[in-house]
Every structure is written in structure tokens, then in C-alpha cells.
Amino acid sequence: ILNVEQSPQSLHVQEGDSTNFTCSFPSSNFYALHWYRWETAKSPEALFVMTLNGDEKKKGRISATLNTKEGYSYLYIKGSQPEDSATYLCAFMNRGSTLGRLYFGRGTQLTVWP
Amino acid sequence: SQTIHQWPATLVQPVGSPLSLECTVEGTSNPNLYWYRQAAGRGLQLLFYSVGIGQISSEVPQNLSASRPQDRQFILSSKKLLLSDSGFYLCASRAGIGYTFGSGTRLTVV
């Protein structure tokens, strides 16, 4: 079983604050790193799929970076809004897996206070 | 684009009762399908995957089983639920490198 760690486990910020959290994963046999935004009672929503070392992706106020050599990815939210409150999941996909399975972290639960 | 329908959203079942969770996929054909579970305090863990009709593989030994009677239907079952089966169950479909998830079922076994 591959180990994917996310930190912090939870985060409380004020509206307008910028925030970031970390996902660490095995640095060997890397294929892809996924970020999802998951609100209660809804389907996890894909944010980014990152495949190349040094990748930086952006979607509105949310961006992510990837370092496959050291095995970590950062997710940044600029100017947090209450609607950003959700659990953010990262998931690792390893090379050579014909299943395409994802190894998930436990998530970072973000709460943005107005 | 793919859509996954998963039901029910919540379920409370007594220990020893049977279970059937259904997942159907729209917008694609011959997808790889997956059942994941999130137990309390843990990350999502893969339970079963299927690459085609009637083809089921299990990742971990457990009290559950899965079936794929049709190309876009994936069913998670148990004959007798245990307390440890409580958790959040997600169905997922993979197309290329991306995944689509259902909205999940929260199962509480009492």
C-alpha cells in the first residue's frame, strides 16, 4: 500500500486570507497526481491532474505545484472565500498500474469564515 | 462528459442485514469502474475494480462483494453486514487519466 500524506488535517481561515496545504507521495514510479475538491453530500470535483515535474496549474484563485523528485505537491488558494470551504483531497497514481487506481490522502478540511 | 448516479445517499442498517449499493454510469462505454470506501479517520481505500462486464477484482479481503451485470452498472453487496462495514462508499469511473465520482453513500451499521 502506497502512503499519501496530507497536511494539515484541518485549516480554519478568515475570508480574504490566502492559504496552502501539502500532499506528499512516493517519489518513485510516479505517473500522476490528482487534486479534488470535495463538499459534503456531493461528488468529489476534479481540480487538477498533474503529470510533469515542475508542473504548475491554475484554476481561478486555486493553483497547484508539483515536485515529483522529492514527492510533494502544494495547493494554494488566494483570497479564500466561504464557498472554498470543503475537503481537498490529493491522490497518487503510480506508473505501471493497469488498474489506474488512485491512492488517496486523508484530505485537508478547509473552513473559511466570513 | 460522464455522470455517475449512486444511491442511496444515506443508509442505516442493522448488523447481519444484507446490503446492496448501486452505481450507474452515463456518457461513456466500457469504463473501468471502482468502489472506494472511507472509514472514519482514514483516506479513501479501493475495495473493488472492474474492467468489464462480469470482471471483478478485489483489493482487500473483506465482508463485501461486487458485481457488474451490465457495462455501466456496478453493484456493491453484502450478505451480512458487520459494524466495521460502516463508512462512506464512493463509486468511480475512469476515462483516460481522469476520474468521475458519484456523490457517495454514507452507510451506518448499527
Interface residues (C-beta under 8 A of the other chain):
Chain A: V4 A32 H34 Y36 A41 K42 S43 P44 A46 V49 T51 L89 A91 M93 L99 G100 R101 L102 F104 G105 R106 G107
Chain B: I4 A9 N32 Y34 Y36 G41 R42 G43 L44 Q45 L46 Y49 V51 S57 E59 L90 R94 I97 G98 Y99 T100 F101 G102 S103 G104
